[in-house]
Amino acid sequence: MDTTKVKLTEVQKEKLGAMKGMKDRASLESQKKMMQKNMREIGGRYPDVYENLSNESVDIELDSSYFGIWDILVFMFIGMAFFKTGILTGEAPAKAYWWLFIIGMGAGLVISYFRMRPIYEYNFNYYNSTKNAVLEYYQVSRLLRSLGVFGLIMLLYKSGWFKWLFALTRPVGQMAFTNYLTQSLICALFFYGIGFGYFGKLQRYEVYLVAVAIWIVQIIWSHIWLRYFRFGPLEWCWRSLTYWKKQPFKK
């Protein structure tokens, strides 16, 4: 539309302003400024950290409450169907899990390539990559890859060769709520300014080392805890609240 010849309506002016705003925010200079602001706030005092994370949280939770609920429901329905047909509980033949793994990971990675290509081509400028993308492949690619990973895990489980791995990680899963939240606490102390302040200071491979260290700690404490208690501390609280009755705690 040639705006020198056509007078824009108020709605069109608003949309044009939104598009220009997105373009400006996607520039390298704007992203650097945002990165520096995040570094300053996350590495600062508690009020700075709180304000930064609160603003991020509002954006994410408002968005997820509308868009994310449909995504979550779809995956829940798939899980329910897999449970009802015995796929989730390992009752399906190994061939079914091979198909899930091969098709899911194969097609998922190919589609992921086509999704990521414009992002790399436009140097992570989300305005240009969005403008020039033919389709948004993300949901399809992650669905397929999720099914592929699930197929692989079930193949490992059914093979019987990895009983040691499942035995090692089972207590962690039994304390999933506790471990989920303690990961947040550990990482807050490690990365934020209220603790050691490593936010933005590690290379990507070093972040993986942090993740592995947390896994090791959580595997060890989950095994020790469940020797003496029936549930993790937060699982026990949640269970007691669910039944509105204090549940047995010690073994």
N, C-alpha and C positions, 0 to 999 in steps of 0.2 A: 504494500500500500504506500503510495507516494504522499507523504504528509504535507508536501508543499502545495498539493492540489486538493487534498481531501481533508476536511476538518474532522478531527477525532471527537468522538463522543466522550463523556466523562468516564464511562466504563473503559473505553479503549485507552484513555490517558492513564488510568490506574494500572491497566495491564502492561502498558508500555513502561511505566515507572517501575513496576515489579520486575520486568525483564531486565531493565538497565541496572536495577539494584543487584540482581543475581549476577549479572555480568561483572559489575564492579567488585563484588565480594569474591568472585572466582579468580580475580587477577593474582599474579604472583606477589605483588606488593601487599595486597589486602591479606592474603594468606600468611605472609611473614608477620604482619602486624598482629593478626589474631594469634599466631603461634607465640609471639613475644608476650602478648597480654596473658595468655594461658600460663606460660612459664613463670611470669611474674606473680600471678595470683596463686597458682598451685604451689609455688615455692615459698609463699609468704606466710603470714600469720593465719590463725584459725578463721577469723572473720572473712579474710580474703578467699581462703579455700572454700568456706561454706557458701559464700555468695556465688563463686564460679560454678560449683557443682550444683547448686540450687537452680541456677539459670539453665544449665544443661539438662538437668533432670526435668524441669517443667516442659521444655521443648520436646524432649524424648517421650515423656509420659503422655502429654496431650496428643502427640502424633500417634503413639502406639495405642492409646485408648480407642482411636477410631480405625486406623489402618491396620494395626497389629492384631486386633481381636479376630479378624477374618483369617489372617495368616495362621494364628495359633489354633483356631477351631479346625481348619483344614488338616493340620498335622495331627490334632487330637482324633479327628474322625478316621484318619488313616491308621493311627495307632489302635483305635478301637476295633477297626476291621481286621487288622493283623492279629489282635488278641483273640477275636472271636473265631478266626479261621485257624488258629494254632501257630501262625507264622511267628508271632512275637514270643511264644513260649517254647520255641524250638521243636515243635511237633511236625513241621513241614519237612519234606525230603530235602537232602543237601542240594539237589539240583535247583530247587526254588531259590535258595540263597546264592548259588552261583550265578543264576540269571540276574538276581537283584544287584549283585556285586559288579558283574561284567557290564550290564546295560546301564546301571545307575552311574558308576564311576566313568565308564567310557563316554556315554552321551553327556554326562554332567561336566566333565573336563573339557570336551570339545565346545560345548555351549559357553562354558566359562571363558574359553579363549576368545570367542567372538564378542563376549561382553567386555572383556578387559582390553581388547585391542584398541578401541577408540580412546579409552582412558589413558593408555600409554601414548598413543599418537598425539593427543592434545596435551601431553605433559601434565596430567592430573588437573587440568582446568575443567571443572565440572560443568561450567556454562557451555563451553565449546563441545565437550563430549556429549552432553545431553542434547544439544542442538543438532548434532550430526549423527546421533545414534538412530538406527532404523527401528529397533525394538528394544525393550527393556527385558533382558534375559535373566535377571537375577533370581526371581522366584522359581523359574523353571530349573535353572542350573542347581540351585541349592536343594530343591526337592530331590532331584535325581542323585546328587552327590550324597545327600542324607541317606537315601535308600541304599546306595552303594556301600557306604560305611557300615550301615546296619547289617547288610548282607555279609560283609567281611567279618564283623564281630561274631555273627551267628555261626559262620563257618569255623572260626577259631574255637568257639564254644563246643560245637558238635564234634570237632576233630578229636577232642580229649587230650590233645597235646599241651594245651595251655591252662590246665586246671590250676597250676601254681599261680598263674597271673590273675585268674578270677578269684582264687582264694586270697590273694594278696590285696586285691582292690575291693572285695566284698564289704568289709567293715567300713570303708570310706563311703560306699553307697548307702549303707545303713545309717550313717551319720551325715547324709547329704546336706540337710538344712544347716546344721552346725558348721560343717566344713565350708559351705558356700559363703556364709557370713564371716567366718574367721579368715577366709582368703581376702575378703574386702578389708578387714581390720589390719591384717599383716601388710597388705600392699599399701594401705593408707599410711601406715607408719614408715614403710620403706621409701615410698615415692614422694609423699607430700612434705611441704615445709614444716608441718607440725612434728615430723619425725626426722628421717635421715635426708630427705630432699633429693632423691635420685631421679625425679621426674625430668625427662628430656635429656638425661645425661648418659644413657646406655645405648649401645648399638643393638640392632634387632637380635643378633645371636645371643647377646648378654641377657636380654629379657627372657629368652628361653631357659637360660641357666637359672634365673630367679624362679621361673615356673616349676622347673624340675625340683629345685630345693624345697619349694612349698609342698609339692606332691609327696616328697620323701617324708617330710615332717608330719603331714596329715595321715599318711599311711601308718607311720609308727604310732602316733597318738591314738588313732582310731582303734588299732589292735589292742593297745594297752587299756583304753577306756572300756571297751566292750568285754574285756575279761571280767570286769567288776560290776558293770551296769548293763541293764537291759536295753537302754536307748541312749542316744546322745543327749546332752542337756537341753538343747532347744527342741529336739524331737519329743522328749518327755514333756516339756511345757506345752507344746502344741497338742500332743495327744491328750493330756489332762484337760486342756481347754475344750478340745473337741467333744469329749465325753462328759465334760463338766464334773469331773471326778478325779481326785488324785490317783494317778496310776502307780503301780509298783515300779521302783526305780533300781534298787540294788539287786544283784543276782543272789 
